[in-house]
Amino acid sequence: MKKIHRLRKNTEFKKVYVKGKNYWNRNFTLYIKKNELNYTRFGIVVTKKLGKAVVRNKIKRRLREINKNLLPYVSEGYDIVLIPKKNTLDLNYEELQKSVEHLYSLAGILKR
């Protein structure tokens, strides 16, 4: 994913947490906020409760790939923070993708 499509700074994450809306399902929590840009930016936060670094990085890699594939179908102009929950460790790639798509459609940002 290109750098312009990533949330990088702590202040950017905090703005989404404080001023944005949140949605959730059994696998993820989603924070979303409209930005003044003409592109969407993603951020992924994986807590230490999910496991050691290898496990956390595996989840982050999968979620980055899912977001990269869904980018053409997501509405433009949003900052999105995705936080996986504990039971995402048991899901395979297809189940993760369906869960993320469900959450994006719940938030109303999926253009399919």
Gaussian input, Z-matrix of N, CA and C with variables (Angstrom, degrees):
# hf/3-21g

backbone

0 1
 N
 C     1     B1
 C     2     B2     1     A1
 N     3     B3     2     A2     1     D1
 C     4     B4     3     A3     2     D2
 C     5     B5     4     A4     3     D3
 N     6     B6     5     A5     4     D4
 C     7     B7     6     A6     5     D5
 C     8     B8     7     A7     6     D6
 N     9     B9     8     A8     7     D7
 C    10    B10     9     A9     8     D8
 C    11    B11    10    A10     9     D9
 N    12    B12    11    A11    10    D10
 C    13    B13    12    A12    11    D11
 C    14    B14    13    A13    12    D12
 N    15    B15    14    A14    13    D13
 C    16    B16    15    A15    14    D14
 C    17    B17    16    A16    15    D15
 N    18    B18    17    A17    16    D16
 C    19    B19    18    A18    17    D17
 C    20    B20    19    A19    18    D18
 N    21    B21    20    A20    19    D19
 C    22    B22    21    A21    20    D20
 C    23    B23    22    A22    21    D21
 N    24    B24    23    A23    22    D22
 C    25    B25    24    A24    23    D23
 C    26    B26    25    A25    24    D24
 N    27    B27    26    A26    25    D25
 C    28    B28    27    A27    26    D26
 C    29    B29    28    A28    27    D27
 N    30    B30    29    A29    28    D28
 C    31    B31    30    A30    29    D29
 C    32    B32    31    A31    30    D30
 N    33    B33    32    A32    31    D31
 C    34    B34    33    A33    32    D32
 C    35    B35    34    A34    33    D33
 N    36    B36    35    A35    34    D34
 C    37    B37    36    A36    35    D35
 C    38    B38    37    A37    36    D36
 N    39    B39    38    A38    37    D37
 C    40    B40    39    A39    38    D38
 C    41    B41    40    A40    39    D39
 N    42    B42    41    A41    40    D40
 C    43    B43    42    A42    41    D41
 C    44    B44    43    A43    42    D42
 N    45    B45    44    A44    43    D43
 C    46    B46    45    A45    44    D44
 C    47    B47    46    A46    45    D45
 N    48    B48    47    A47    46    D46
 C    49    B49    48    A48    47    D47
 C    50    B50    49    A49    48    D48
 N    51    B51    50    A50    49    D49
 C    52    B52    51    A51    50    D50
 C    53    B53    52    A52    51    D51
 N    54    B54    53    A53    52    D52
 C    55    B55    54    A54    53    D53
 C    56    B56    55    A55    54    D54
 N    57    B57    56    A56    55    D55
 C    58    B58    57    A57    56    D56
 C    59    B59    58    A58    57    D57
 N    60    B60    59    A59    58    D58
 C    61    B61    60    A60    59    D59
 C    62    B62    61    A61    60    D60
 N    63    B63    62    A62    61    D61
 C    64    B64    63    A63    62    D62
 C    65    B65    64    A64    63    D63
 N    66    B66    65    A65    64    D64
 C    67    B67    66    A66    65    D65
 C    68    B68    67    A67    66    D66
 N    69    B69    68    A68    67    D67
 C    70    B70    69    A69    68    D68
 C    71    B71    70    A70    69    D69
 N    72    B72    71    A71    70    D70
 C    73    B73    72    A72    71    D71
 C    74    B74    73    A73    72    D72
 N    75    B75    74    A74    73    D73
 C    76    B76    75    A75    74    D74
 C    77    B77    76    A76    75    D75
 N    78    B78    77    A77    76    D76
 C    79    B79    78    A78    77    D77
 C    80    B80    79    A79    78    D78
 N    81    B81    80    A80    79    D79
 C    82    B82    81    A81    80    D80
 C    83    B83    82    A82    81    D81
 N    84    B84    83    A83    82    D82
 C    85    B85    84    A84    83    D83
 C    86    B86    85    A85    84    D84
 N    87    B87    86    A86    85    D85
 C    88    B88    87    A87    86    D86
 C    89    B89    88    A88    87    D87
 N    90    B90    89    A89    88    D88
 C    91    B91    90    A90    89    D89
 C    92    B92    91    A91    90    D90
 N    93    B93    92    A92    91    D91
 C    94    B94    93    A93    92    D92
 C    95    B95    94    A94    93    D93
 N    96    B96    95    A95    94    D94
 C    97    B97    96    A96    95    D95
 C    98    B98    97    A97    96    D96
 N    99    B99    98    A98    97    D97
 C   100   B100    99    A99    98    D98
 C   101   B101   100   A100    99    D99
 N   102   B102   101   A101   100   D100
 C   103   B103   102   A102   101   D101
 C   104   B104   103   A103   102   D102
 N   105   B105   104   A104   103   D103
 C   106   B106   105   A105   104   D104
 C   107   B107   106   A106   105   D105
 N   108   B108   107   A107   106   D106
 C   109   B109   108   A108   107   D107
 C   110   B110   109   A109   108   D108
 N   111   B111   110   A110   109   D109
 C   112   B112   111   A111   110   D110
 C   113   B113   112   A112   111   D111
 N   114   B114   113   A113   112   D112
 C   115   B115   114   A114   113   D113
 C   116   B116   115   A115   114   D114
 N   117   B117   116   A116   115   D115
 C   118   B118   117   A117   116   D116
 C   119   B119   118   A118   117   D117
 N   120   B120   119   A119   118   D118
 C   121   B121   120   A120   119   D119
 C   122   B122   121   A121   120   D120
 N   123   B123   122   A122   121   D121
 C   124   B124   123   A123   122   D122
 C   125   B125   124   A124   123   D123
 N   126   B126   125   A125   124   D124
 C   127   B127   126   A126   125   D125
 C   128   B128   127   A127   126   D126
 N   129   B129   128   A128   127   D127
 C   130   B130   129   A129   128   D128
 C   131   B131   130   A130   129   D129
 N   132   B132   131   A131   130   D130
 C   133   B133   132   A132   131   D131
 C   134   B134   133   A133   132   D132
 N   135   B135   134   A134   133   D133
 C   136   B136   135   A135   134   D134
 C   137   B137   136   A136   135   D135
 N   138   B138   137   A137   136   D136
 C   139   B139   138   A138   137   D137
 C   140   B140   139   A139   138   D138
 N   141   B141   140   A140   139   D139
 C   142   B142   141   A141   140   D140
 C   143   B143   142   A142   141   D141
 N   144   B144   143   A143   142   D142
 C   145   B145   144   A144   143   D143
 C   146   B146   145   A145   144   D144
 N   147   B147   146   A146   145   D145
 C   148   B148   147   A147   146   D146
 C   149   B149   148   A148   147   D147
 N   150   B150   149   A149   148   D148
 C   151   B151   150   A150   149   D149
 C   152   B152   151   A151   150   D150
 N   153   B153   152   A152   151   D151
 C   154   B154   153   A153   152   D152
 C   155   B155   154   A154   153   D153
 N   156   B156   155   A155   154   D154
 C   157   B157   156   A156   155   D155
 C   158   B158   157   A157   156   D156
 N   159   B159   158   A158   157   D157
 C   160   B160   159   A159   158   D158
 C   161   B161   160   A160   159   D159
 N   162   B162   161   A161   160   D160
 C   163   B163   162   A162   161   D161
 C   164   B164   163   A163   162   D162
 N   165   B165   164   A164   163   D163
 C   166   B166   165   A165   164   D164
 C   167   B167   166   A166   165   D165
 N   168   B168   167   A167   166   D166
 C   169   B169   168   A168   167   D167
 C   170   B170   169   A169   168   D168
 N   171   B171   170   A170   169   D169
 C   172   B172   171   A171   170   D170
 C   173   B173   172   A172   171   D171
 N   174   B174   173   A173   172   D172
 C   175   B175   174   A174   173   D173
 C   176   B176   175   A175   174   D174
 N   177   B177   176   A176   175   D175
 C   178   B178   177   A177   176   D176
 C   179   B179   178   A178   177   D177
 N   180   B180   179   A179   178   D178
 C   181   B181   180   A180   179   D179
 C   182   B182   181   A181   180   D180
 N   183   B183   182   A182   181   D181
 C   184   B184   183   A183   182   D182
 C   185   B185   184   A184   183   D183
 N   186   B186   185   A185   184   D184
 C   187   B187   186   A186   185   D185
 C   188   B188   187   A187   186   D186
 N   189   B189   188   A188   187   D187
 C   190   B190   189   A189   188   D188
 C   191   B191   190   A190   189   D189
 N   192   B192   191   A191   190   D190
 C   193   B193   192   A192   191   D191
 C   194   B194   193   A193   192   D192
 N   195   B195   194   A194   193   D193
 C   196   B196   195   A195   194   D194
 C   197   B197   196   A196   195   D195
 N   198   B198   197   A197   196   D196
 C   199   B199   198   A198   197   D197
 C   200   B200   199   A199   198   D198
 N   201   B201   200   A200   199   D199
 C   202   B202   201   A201   200   D200
 C   203   B203   202   A202   201   D201
 N   204   B204   203   A203   202   D202
 C   205   B205   204   A204   203   D203
 C   206   B206   205   A205   204   D204
 N   207   B207   206   A206   205   D205
 C   208   B208   207   A207   206   D206
 C   209   B209   208   A208   207   D207
 N   210   B210   209   A209   208   D208
 C   211   B211   210   A210   209   D209
 C   212   B212   211   A211   210   D210
 N   213   B213   212   A212   211   D211
 C   214   B214   213   A213   212   D212
 C   215   B215   214   A214   213   D213
 N   216   B216   215   A215   214   D214
 C   217   B217   216   A216   215   D215
 C   218   B218   217   A217   216   D216
 N   219   B219   218   A218   217   D217
 C   220   B220   219   A219   218   D218
 C   221   B221   220   A220   219   D219
 N   222   B222   221   A221   220   D220
 C   223   B223   222   A222   221   D221
 C   224   B224   223   A223   222   D222
 N   225   B225   224   A224   223   D223
 C   226   B226   225   A225   224   D224
 C   227   B227   226   A226   225   D225
 N   228   B228   227   A227   226   D226
 C   229   B229   228   A228   227   D227
 C   230   B230   229   A229   228   D228
 N   231   B231   230   A230   229   D229
 C   232   B232   231   A231   230   D230
 C   233   B233   232   A232   231   D231
 N   234   B234   233   A233   232   D232
 C   235   B235   234   A234   233   D233
 C   236   B236   235   A235   234   D234
 N   237   B237   236   A236   235   D235
 C   238   B238   237   A237   236   D236
 C   239   B239   238   A238   237   D237
 N   240   B240   239   A239   238   D238
 C   241   B241   240   A240   239   D239
 C   242   B242   241   A241   240   D240
 N   243   B243   242   A242   241   D241
 C   244   B244   243   A243   242   D242
 C   245   B245   244   A244   243   D243
 N   246   B246   245   A245   244   D244
 C   247   B247   246   A246   245   D245
 C   248   B248   247   A247   246   D246
 N   249   B249   248   A248   247   D247
 C   250   B250   249   A249   248   D248
 C   251   B251   250   A250   249   D249
 N   252   B252   251   A251   250   D250
 C   253   B253   252   A252   251   D251
 C   254   B254   253   A253   252   D252
 N   255   B255   254   A254   253   D253
 C   256   B256   255   A255   254   D254
 C   257   B257   256   A256   255   D255
 N   258   B258   257   A257   256   D256
 C   259   B259   258   A258   257   D257
 C   260   B260   259   A259   258   D258
 N   261   B261   260   A260   259   D259
 C   262   B262   261   A261   260   D260
 C   263   B263   262   A262   261   D261
 N   264   B264   263   A263   262   D262
 C   265   B265   264   A264   263   D263
 C   266   B266   265   A265   264   D264
 N   267   B267   266   A266   265   D265
 C   268   B268   267   A267   266   D266
 C   269   B269   268   A268   267   D267
 N   270   B270   269   A269   268   D268
 C   271   B271   270   A270   269   D269
 C   272   B272   271   A271   270   D270
 N   273   B273   272   A272   271   D271
 C   274   B274   273   A273   272   D272
 C   275   B275   274   A274   273   D273
 N   276   B276   275   A275   274   D274
 C   277   B277   276   A276   275   D275
 C   278   B278   277   A277   276   D276
 N   279   B279   278   A278   277   D277
 C   280   B280   279   A279   278   D278
 C   281   B281   280   A280   279   D279
 N   282   B282   281   A281   280   D280
 C   283   B283   282   A282   281   D281
 C   284   B284   283   A283   282   D282
 N   285   B285   284   A284   283   D283
 C   286   B286   285   A285   284   D284
 C   287   B287   286   A286   285   D285
 N   288   B288   287   A287   286   D286
 C   289   B289   288   A288   287   D287
 C   290   B290   289   A289   288   D288
 N   291   B291   290   A290   289   D289
 C   292   B292   291   A291   290   D290
 C   293   B293   292   A292   291   D291
 N   294   B294   293   A293   292   D292
 C   295   B295   294   A294   293   D293
 C   296   B296   295   A295   294   D294
 N   297   B297   296   A296   295   D295
 C   298   B298   297   A297   296   D296
 C   299   B299   298   A298   297   D297
 N   300   B300   299   A299   298   D298
 C   301   B301   300   A300   299   D299
 C   302   B302   301   A301   300   D300
 N   303   B303   302   A302   301   D301
 C   304   B304   303   A303   302   D302
 C   305   B305   304   A304   303   D303
 N   306   B306   305   A305   304   D304
 C   307   B307   306   A306   305   D305
 C   308   B308   307   A307   306   D306
 N   309   B309   308   A308   307   D307
 C   310   B310   309   A309   308   D308
 C   311   B311   310   A310   309   D309
 N   312   B312   311   A311   310   D310
 C   313   B313   312   A312   311   D311
 C   314   B314   313   A313   312   D312
 N   315   B315   314   A314   313   D313
 C   316   B316   315   A315   314   D314
 C   317   B317   316   A316   315   D315
 N   318   B318   317   A317   316   D316
 C   319   B319   318   A318   317   D317
 C   320   B320   319   A319   318   D318
 N   321   B321   320   A320   319   D319
 C   322   B322   321   A321   320   D320
 C   323   B323   322   A322   321   D321
 N   324   B324   323   A323   322   D322
 C   325   B325   324   A324   323   D323
 C   326   B326   325   A325   324   D324
 N   327   B327   326   A326   325   D325
 C   328   B328   327   A327   326   D326
 C   329   B329   328   A328   327   D327
 N   330   B330   329   A329   328   D328
 C   331   B331   330   A330   329   D329
 C   332   B332   331   A331   330   D330
 N   333   B333   332   A332   331   D331
 C   334   B334   333   A333   332   D332
 C   335   B335   334   A334   333   D333

   B1=1.4488
   B2=1.5323
   B3=1.3161
   B4=1.4598
   B5=1.5318
   B6=1.3335
   B7=1.4613
   B8=1.5216
   B9=1.3293
   B10=1.4608
   B11=1.5304
   B12=1.3194
   B13=1.4575
   B14=1.5273
   B15=1.3392
   B16=1.4560
   B17=1.5205
   B18=1.3199
   B19=1.4624
   B20=1.5170
   B21=1.3183
   B22=1.4531
   B23=1.5282
   B24=1.3102
   B25=1.4601
   B26=1.5204
   B27=1.3141
   B28=1.4540
   B29=1.5280
   B30=1.3162
   B31=1.4687
   B32=1.5304
   B33=1.3347
   B34=1.4642
   B35=1.5267
   B36=1.3307
   B37=1.4529
   B38=1.5283
   B39=1.3417
   B40=1.4635
   B41=1.5214
   B42=1.3293
   B43=1.4641
   B44=1.5178
   B45=1.3315
   B46=1.4612
   B47=1.5254
   B48=1.3360
   B49=1.4643
   B50=1.5239
   B51=1.3311
   B52=1.4588
   B53=1.5234
   B54=1.3229
   B55=1.4613
   B56=1.5207
   B57=1.3221
   B58=1.4543
   B59=1.5136
   B60=1.3307
   B61=1.4626
   B62=1.5178
   B63=1.3310
   B64=1.4512
   B65=1.5260
   B66=1.3147
   B67=1.4549
   B68=1.5207
   B69=1.3228
   B70=1.4508
   B71=1.5151
   B72=1.3232
   B73=1.4519
   B74=1.5200
   B75=1.3054
   B76=1.4721
   B77=1.5221
   B78=1.3371
   B79=1.4562
   B80=1.5266
   B81=1.3319
   B82=1.4607
   B83=1.5150
   B84=1.3320
   B85=1.4547
   B86=1.5206
   B87=1.3287
   B88=1.4543
   B89=1.5191
   B90=1.3309
   B91=1.4579
   B92=1.5110
   B93=1.3294
   B94=1.4592
   B95=1.5293
   B96=1.3340
   B97=1.4634
   B98=1.5208
   B99=1.3150
   B100=1.4618
   B101=1.5222
   B102=1.3417
   B103=1.4605
   B104=1.5238
   B105=1.3130
   B106=1.4549
   B107=1.5232
   B108=1.3146
   B109=1.4558
   B110=1.5260
   B111=1.3103
   B112=1.4617
   B113=1.5309
   B114=1.3131
   B115=1.4596
   B116=1.5247
   B117=1.3201
   B118=1.4587
   B119=1.5204
   B120=1.3387
   B121=1.4628
   B122=1.5245
   B123=1.3221
   B124=1.4565
   B125=1.5199
   B126=1.3294
   B127=1.4482
   B128=1.5181
   B129=1.3206
   B130=1.4621
   B131=1.5208
   B132=1.3277
   B133=1.4580
   B134=1.5176
   B135=1.3358
   B136=1.4613
   B137=1.5228
   B138=1.3315
   B139=1.4603
   B140=1.5201
   B141=1.3142
   B142=1.4560
   B143=1.5188
   B144=1.3291
   B145=1.4557
   B146=1.5310
   B147=1.3243
   B148=1.4588
   B149=1.5169
   B150=1.2995
   B151=1.4577
   B152=1.5125
   B153=1.3198
   B154=1.4545
   B155=1.5267
   B156=1.3164
   B157=1.4602
   B158=1.5293
   B159=1.3161
   B160=1.4649
   B161=1.5221
   B162=1.3174
   B163=1.4686
   B164=1.5220
   B165=1.3308
   B166=1.4626
   B167=1.5197
   B168=1.3268
   B169=1.4623
   B170=1.5243
   B171=1.3213
   B172=1.4655
   B173=1.5289
   B174=1.3228
   B175=1.4673
   B176=1.5251
   B177=1.3471
   B178=1.4643
   B179=1.5278
   B180=1.3323
   B181=1.4646
   B182=1.5188
   B183=1.3260
   B184=1.4623
   B185=1.5234
   B186=1.3304
   B187=1.4656
   B188=1.5238
   B189=1.3327
   B190=1.4612
   B191=1.5273
   B192=1.3254
   B193=1.4612
   B194=1.5302
   B195=1.3221
   B196=1.4704
   B197=1.5258
   B198=1.3300
   B199=1.4716
   B200=1.5242
   B201=1.3222
   B202=1.4625
   B203=1.5252
   B204=1.3408
   B205=1.4565
   B206=1.5250
   B207=1.3256
   B208=1.4636
   B209=1.5318
   B210=1.3135
   B211=1.4669
   B212=1.5290
   B213=1.3338
   B214=1.4730
   B215=1.5292
   B216=1.3300
   B217=1.4650
   B218=1.5251
   B219=1.3287
   B220=1.4651
   B221=1.5285
   B222=1.3255
   B223=1.4628
   B224=1.5245
   B225=1.3264
   B226=1.4548
   B227=1.5231
   B228=1.3338
   B229=1.4537
   B230=1.5125
   B231=1.3334
   B232=1.4574
   B233=1.5189
   B234=1.3280
   B235=1.4563
   B236=1.5195
   B237=1.3231
   B238=1.4628
   B239=1.5240
   B240=1.3425
   B241=1.4609
   B242=1.5160
   B243=1.3253
   B244=1.4554
   B245=1.5288
   B246=1.3441
   B247=1.4653
   B248=1.5206
   B249=1.3416
   B250=1.4651
   B251=1.5239
   B252=1.3348
   B253=1.4612
   B254=1.5213
   B255=1.3262
   B256=1.4592
   B257=1.5310
   B258=1.3353
   B259=1.4600
   B260=1.5218
   B261=1.3323
   B262=1.4578
   B263=1.5212
   B264=1.3223
   B265=1.4636
   B266=1.5290
   B267=1.3280
   B268=1.4636
   B269=1.5245
   B270=1.3321
   B271=1.4593
   B272=1.5238
   B273=1.3395
   B274=1.4554
   B275=1.5290
   B276=1.3314
   B277=1.4603
   B278=1.5282
   B279=1.3346
   B280=1.4648
   B281=1.5214
   B282=1.3257
   B283=1.4669
   B284=1.5318
   B285=1.3348
   B286=1.4673
   B287=1.5267
   B288=1.3275
   B289=1.4597
   B290=1.5270
   B291=1.3240
   B292=1.4639
   B293=1.5171
   B294=1.3249
   B295=1.4562
   B296=1.5318
   B297=1.3302
   B298=1.4635
   B299=1.5282
   B300=1.3362
   B301=1.4641
   B302=1.5268
   B303=1.3416
   B304=1.4632
   B305=1.5229
   B306=1.3201
   B307=1.4624
   B308=1.5305
   B309=1.3261
   B310=1.4598
   B311=1.5218
   B312=1.3207
   B313=1.4625
   B314=1.5280
   B315=1.3358
   B316=1.4704
   B317=1.5259
   B318=1.3248
   B319=1.4610
   B320=1.5292
   B321=1.3269
   B322=1.4520
   B323=1.5126
   B324=1.3227
   B325=1.4677
   B326=1.5249
   B327=1.3248
   B328=1.4567
   B329=1.5225
   B330=1.3393
   B331=1.4607
   B332=1.5231
   B333=1.3054
   B334=1.4701
   B335=1.4801
   A1=108.70
   A2=116.46
   A3=121.13
   A4=110.64
   A5=115.01
   A6=120.45
   A7=112.98
   A8=117.78
   A9=118.63
   A10=111.68
   A11=117.71
   A12=121.88
   A13=112.75
   A14=117.52
   A15=121.16
   A16=111.70
   A17=115.69
   A18=121.26
   A19=106.40
   A20=117.47
   A21=119.70
   A22=113.20
   A23=116.92
   A24=119.96
   A25=111.19
   A26=114.83
   A27=121.28
   A28=111.25
   A29=117.30
   A30=120.41
   A31=111.15
   A32=117.28
   A33=120.38
   A34=110.61
   A35=116.68
   A36=120.83
   A37=110.89
   A38=116.26
   A39=120.07
   A40=111.78
   A41=117.92
   A42=120.63
   A43=111.17
   A44=116.51
   A45=120.10
   A46=109.92
   A47=117.76
   A48=121.09
   A49=111.54
   A50=116.47
   A51=120.78
   A52=112.15
   A53=117.34
   A54=120.50
   A55=113.84
   A56=118.27
   A57=120.34
   A58=113.41
   A59=115.10
   A60=122.28
   A61=108.54
   A62=116.01
   A63=118.67
   A64=110.64
   A65=114.57
   A66=124.19
   A67=106.76
   A68=116.62
   A69=119.16
   A70=110.49
   A71=114.45
   A72=123.15
   A73=106.10
   A74=117.93
   A75=117.82
   A76=113.61
   A77=117.75
   A78=120.20
   A79=114.99
   A80=117.47
   A81=120.42
   A82=111.76
   A83=114.26
   A84=122.63
   A85=105.86
   A86=116.19
   A87=121.97
   A88=109.28
   A89=116.33
   A90=122.26
   A91=106.85
   A92=116.11
   A93=120.01
   A94=109.35
   A95=115.20
   A96=121.11
   A97=108.41
   A98=115.77
   A99=120.93
   A100=108.38
   A101=116.26
   A102=120.02
   A103=109.59
   A104=118.34
   A105=122.27
   A106=111.50
   A107=117.82
   A108=122.46
   A109=109.27
   A110=116.62
   A111=119.53
   A112=111.98
   A113=116.51
   A114=121.98
   A115=109.26
   A116=115.57
   A117=122.17
   A118=109.55
   A119=115.92
   A120=121.40
   A121=109.11
   A122=116.07
   A123=122.83
   A124=110.88
   A125=115.60
   A126=122.34
   A127=108.82
   A128=116.92
   A129=122.04
   A130=107.93
   A131=116.37
   A132=121.82
   A133=108.20
   A134=116.77
   A135=121.57
   A136=107.44
   A137=116.52
   A138=120.59
   A139=111.49
   A140=115.80
   A141=121.34
   A142=112.79
   A143=116.85
   A144=120.62
   A145=111.93
   A146=116.97
   A147=120.51
   A148=113.08
   A149=118.18
   A150=119.33
   A151=111.09
   A152=113.92
   A153=119.70
   A154=110.04
   A155=116.39
   A156=122.32
   A157=112.83
   A158=117.94
   A159=120.95
   A160=110.55
   A161=116.58
   A162=121.59
   A163=110.35
   A164=117.30
   A165=120.81
   A166=111.53
   A167=116.73
   A168=120.00
   A169=111.76
   A170=117.26
   A171=120.70
   A172=110.59
   A173=116.47
   A174=120.50
   A175=110.19
   A176=116.92
   A177=120.11
   A178=111.74
   A179=117.57
   A180=120.55
   A181=111.44
   A182=116.14
   A183=120.12
   A184=111.30
   A185=117.31
   A186=120.16
   A187=112.38
   A188=117.56
   A189=119.78
   A190=110.86
   A191=116.75
   A192=120.85
   A193=110.98
   A194=117.20
   A195=121.04
   A196=109.94
   A197=117.18
   A198=120.42
   A199=111.54
   A200=116.99
   A201=120.28
   A202=110.52
   A203=117.63
   A204=121.07
   A205=112.44
   A206=117.40
   A207=121.49
   A208=113.11
   A209=117.97
   A210=121.65
   A211=113.83
   A212=121.16
   A213=119.24
   A214=113.63
   A215=117.75
   A216=121.90
   A217=113.11
   A218=117.68
   A219=121.76
   A220=108.50
   A221=116.19
   A222=121.04
   A223=110.41
   A224=115.73
   A225=120.61
   A226=111.37
   A227=115.24
   A228=120.39
   A229=115.08
   A230=118.38
   A231=121.87
   A232=110.85
   A233=115.69
   A234=122.82
   A235=106.55
   A236=117.05
   A237=122.13
   A238=108.75
   A239=116.34
   A240=122.13
   A241=107.73
   A242=116.20
   A243=123.17
   A244=108.75
   A245=116.13
   A246=121.16
   A247=108.42
   A248=118.26
   A249=119.92
   A250=111.76
   A251=114.97
   A252=121.38
   A253=109.74
   A254=116.23
   A255=122.87
   A256=113.34
   A257=117.80
   A258=118.82
   A259=113.73
   A260=119.26
   A261=120.29
   A262=111.72
   A263=116.82
   A264=120.28
   A265=111.39
   A266=117.31
   A267=121.71
   A268=113.01
   A269=118.53
   A270=121.72
   A271=111.30
   A272=115.37
   A273=119.15
   A274=108.77
   A275=116.51
   A276=121.28
   A277=112.38
   A278=117.32
   A279=120.82
   A280=111.35
   A281=116.78
   A282=120.51
   A283=111.10
   A284=116.25
   A285=119.73
   A286=110.54
   A287=116.25
   A288=120.16
   A289=111.40
   A290=117.58
   A291=120.69
   A292=111.31
   A293=116.26
   A294=120.48
   A295=111.11
   A296=117.30
   A297=120.98
   A298=110.22
   A299=117.31
   A300=120.47
   A301=111.17
   A302=116.42
   A303=120.77
   A304=110.57
   A305=116.25
   A306=120.83
   A307=111.12
   A308=117.91
   A309=120.74
   A310=111.07
   A311=117.60
   A312=119.40
   A313=110.82
   A314=116.96
   A315=120.71
   A316=110.07
   A317=116.64
   A318=121.13
   A319=111.50
   A320=117.34
   A321=121.06
   A322=115.07
   A323=117.09
   A324=119.96
   A325=112.92
   A326=117.70
   A327=121.27
   A328=109.12
   A329=117.36
   A330=122.08
   A331=113.68
   A332=119.95
   A333=121.02
   A334=112.59
   D1=139.39
   D2=-178.55
   D3=-69.11
   D4=156.52
   D5=-177.17
   D6=-62.35
   D7=-31.16
   D8=-177.92
   D9=-69.30
   D10=-17.23
   D11=-179.39
   D12=-96.41
   D13=15.62
   D14=-179.31
   D15=-119.73
   D16=140.93
   D17=167.90
   D18=-86.02
   D19=128.53
   D20=-174.27
   D21=-119.57
   D22=-39.94
   D23=-171.86
   D24=-89.96
   D25=151.35
   D26=179.31
   D27=-62.27
   D28=-35.65
   D29=179.94
   D30=-65.89
   D31=-34.35
   D32=177.54
   D33=-65.69
   D34=-41.77
   D35=177.76
   D36=-63.95
   D37=-43.06
   D38=-178.58
   D39=-63.56
   D40=-37.87
   D41=177.33
   D42=-60.84
   D43=-40.77
   D44=-179.98
   D45=-67.82
   D46=-40.53
   D47=179.77
   D48=-63.48
   D49=-45.70
   D50=-172.17
   D51=-79.57
   D52=-45.96
   D53=-172.32
   D54=-98.22
   D55=-8.78
   D56=-175.09
   D57=-93.73
   D58=176.04
   D59=175.29
   D60=-97.43
   D61=157.38
   D62=176.64
   D63=-124.22
   D64=145.90
   D65=176.68
   D66=-133.37
   D67=156.67
   D68=-179.91
   D69=-152.92
   D70=157.80
   D71=166.76
   D72=-137.65
   D73=-167.30
   D74=-174.16
   D75=-71.01
   D76=-15.17
   D77=-175.83
   D78=-108.37
   D79=-25.67
   D80=-173.88
   D81=-141.00
   D82=159.23
   D83=165.53
   D84=-118.32
   D85=135.35
   D86=-176.57
   D87=-122.37
   D88=127.73
   D89=171.29
   D90=-110.69
   D91=133.94
   D92=-176.04
   D93=-139.17
   D94=139.01
   D95=179.69
   D96=-145.32
   D97=139.54
   D98=177.26
   D99=-72.26
   D100=136.02
   D101=175.46
   D102=-114.46
   D103=171.44
   D104=-177.49
   D105=-93.16
   D106=16.26
   D107=-178.01
   D108=-100.42
   D109=165.49
   D110=178.81
   D111=-99.60
   D112=23.56
   D113=175.14
   D114=-143.95
   D115=161.77
   D116=-177.68
   D117=-99.19
   D118=141.30
   D119=177.94
   D120=-118.84
   D121=141.75
   D122=-178.43
   D123=-115.78
   D124=147.61
   D125=171.78
   D126=-138.23
   D127=143.02
   D128=-179.79
   D129=-124.33
   D130=128.84
   D131=179.50
   D132=-121.65
   D133=118.82
   D134=179.33
   D135=-119.13
   D136=119.32
   D137=-176.81
   D138=-79.75
   D139=162.08
   D140=179.28
   D141=-69.51
   D142=-13.35
   D143=178.25
   D144=-65.85
   D145=-21.53
   D146=-177.07
   D147=-78.55
   D148=-22.71
   D149=178.79
   D150=151.35
   D151=-169.78
   D152=179.88
   D153=-77.41
   D154=178.89
   D155=-171.60
   D156=-59.05
   D157=-37.16
   D158=-178.83
   D159=-62.97
   D160=-43.04
   D161=-179.27
   D162=-69.03
   D163=-43.90
   D164=179.81
   D165=-63.02
   D166=-41.47
   D167=179.78
   D168=-68.16
   D169=-34.08
   D170=177.20
   D171=-62.53
   D172=-44.21
   D173=178.36
   D174=-64.30
   D175=-43.44
   D176=-179.97
   D177=-62.62
   D178=-41.17
   D179=178.29
   D180=-61.09
   D181=-44.47
   D182=179.68
   D183=-64.28
   D184=-43.88
   D185=-179.21
   D186=-67.97
   D187=-34.85
   D188=175.60
   D189=-63.60
   D190=-41.22
   D191=179.31
   D192=-66.85
   D193=-40.92
   D194=177.68
   D195=-62.35
   D196=-45.42
   D197=179.39
   D198=-64.98
   D199=-36.38
   D200=178.11
   D201=-64.31
   D202=-40.00
   D203=179.11
   D204=-72.52
   D205=-30.74
   D206=-178.86
   D207=-87.08
   D208=-9.95
   D209=-175.54
   D210=-53.29
   D211=-42.83
   D212=178.70
   D213=-65.38
   D214=-20.56
   D215=-176.48
   D216=-98.87
   D217=-3.76
   D218=-178.97
   D219=-95.82
   D220=137.14
   D221=178.53
   D222=-59.37
   D223=148.48
   D224=-177.50
   D225=-86.38
   D226=153.19
   D227=174.21
   D228=93.27
   D229=30.49
   D230=-179.86
   D231=-128.26
   D232=150.27
   D233=166.49
   D234=-105.68
   D235=126.96
   D236=-173.56
   D237=-125.71
   D238=129.23
   D239=173.59
   D240=-118.26
   D241=124.82
   D242=-177.28
   D243=-112.45
   D244=125.86
   D245=-178.96
   D246=-121.56
   D247=112.78
   D248=178.76
   D249=-76.09
   D250=149.14
   D251=176.52
   D252=-98.73
   D253=176.24
   D254=-172.12
   D255=-59.10
   D256=-37.23
   D257=-174.50
   D258=-78.02
   D259=0.18
   D260=175.43
   D261=-70.74
   D262=-16.74
   D263=178.60
   D264=-64.37
   D265=-28.23
   D266=-176.39
   D267=-88.60
   D268=-6.04
   D269=-174.81
   D270=-91.29
   D271=146.73
   D272=172.86
   D273=-88.22
   D274=-179.09
   D275=-173.60
   D276=-61.68
   D277=-43.92
   D278=-177.29
   D279=-64.94
   D280=-40.01
   D281=178.38
   D282=-66.52
   D283=-38.78
   D284=175.82
   D285=-61.58
   D286=-44.34
   D287=-178.34
   D288=-63.86
   D289=-42.87
   D290=178.37
   D291=-62.90
   D292=-39.11
   D293=-179.49
   D294=-67.10
   D295=-41.08
   D296=178.14
   D297=-66.47
   D298=-42.69
   D299=177.73
   D300=-61.04
   D301=-40.81
   D302=178.31
   D303=-60.70
   D304=-43.45
   D305=-178.65
   D306=-67.39
   D307=-40.10
   D308=177.96
   D309=-66.31
   D310=-37.12
   D311=177.84
   D312=-70.86
   D313=-33.16
   D314=174.84
   D315=-62.02
   D316=-39.57
   D317=-179.57
   D318=-77.16
   D319=-13.60
   D320=178.20
   D321=80.93
   D322=25.54
   D323=-178.23
   D324=-111.19
   D325=-0.28
   D326=-179.59
   D327=-90.42
   D328=127.70
   D329=-174.28
   D330=-94.03
   D331=16.99
   D332=-177.44
   D333=-77.55

